[in-house]
Each structure stands twice: as C-alpha cells, then as structure tokens.
Amino acid sequence: MASSRFRNNLLFALGKESLETREKIPLNRIEKIGDKFAWFAYDFRTFCSEVFFDPRVLTIFFTLLSMIFVAFLFYPSTTWSVCATIGEWIVNHINGKYIRFCLWVLSEVTVFGIGMRAFGRFTNEELLKSYQEQGRVA
C-alpha cells in the first residue's frame, strides 16, 4: 500500500494535466516559478519538435545540405579544405570546462525547478482536491 501511495504522489508531483484542467485550476506562484526553471525538462522536447519540423526550417536545412553536396561534387578539394579549416577553428575554440559548467548549471536549475514545481503542486489545494476526486491517492 505504501509503494502505491508513493507512486501516486510521485506521478502527481511530476505529472502534467491537460490544458482544460489547468484552465479551471490556476497555477500558484511556486508552480509558475518551478515551471520556468524546469522548462528544459518539460517543454524542451515540444520546442524542438515545433522548430525542427517547421516547413521553413526544413527548407533551410535541405537547401544547405544540397549546397554542401553540390560543393563537394564540383569542388571536392577546396570544399574539404574549407570545412577542415572551419572544423579546426571550432574545435580550438571549445573549452571543455565551460561546457561542463554550463551542463552542471542547467541540470541544477532543472532539478531545482522540478522540486519547486512539485512543492507548488502539493500546496495547490484545488489541484490536490481534483486529483483525489479522480480516485487517486495523493
């Protein structure tokens, strides 16, 4: 019984309701702040799918791909030299410590945001009551 209660509480803390449910039950201040901090965990995938499957972006990607293909087809040595120079410049300017620090900050902010959002959900009495009325334990 305790494991199912823990599971239900975890699902409640980390879950997202449909838009119609959230229109009826407003977010409290802590949930709003947590949503902003946890954007990477909850909304990044949706953002990427909206951006990368936009016809305008796909047109640009396929145009660039075809331009590079034609450049390699007609000017292979020059294109290879330019790509190698650009690639070498990029690799020389990447500092691994900065990347590691940025990933650490991103993960810490995301975990903090998930925690704030969960705390806000447990303090939102209307949402908790709605969740309990659906026959779940929270």
Rosetta blueprint (number, residue, H / E / L):
1 M L
2 A H
3 S H
4 S H
5 R H
6 F H
7 R H
8 N H
9 N H
10 L H
11 L H
12 F H
13 A H
14 L H
15 G L
16 K L
17 E L
18 S L
19 L H
20 E H
21 T H
22 R H
23 E H
24 K H
25 I L
26 P L
27 L L
28 N L
29 R H
30 I H
31 E H
32 K H
33 I H
34 G H
35 D H
36 K H
37 F H
38 A L
39 W H
40 F H
41 A H
42 Y H
43 D L
44 F H
45 R H
46 T H
47 F H
48 C H
49 S H
50 E H
51 V H
52 F H
53 F L
54 D L
55 P H
56 R H
57 V H
58 L H
59 T H
60 I H
61 F H
62 F H
63 T H
64 L H
65 L H
66 S H
67 M H
68 I H
69 F H
70 V H
71 A H
72 F H
73 L H
74 F H
75 Y L
76 P H
77 S H
78 T H
79 T H
80 W H
81 S H
82 V H
83 C H
84 A H
85 T H
86 I H
87 G H
88 E H
89 W H
90 I H
91 V H
92 N H
93 H L
94 I L
95 N L
96 G H
97 K H
98 Y H
99 I H
100 R H
101 F H
102 C H
103 L H
104 W H
105 V H
106 L H
107 S H
108 E H
109 V H
110 T H
111 V H
112 F H
113 G H
114 I H
115 G H
116 M H
117 R H
118 A H
119 F H
120 G H
121 R H
122 F H
123 T H
124 N L
125 E H
126 E H
127 L H
128 L H
129 K H
130 S H
131 Y H
132 Q H
133 E H
134 Q L
135 G L
136 R L
137 V L
138 A L
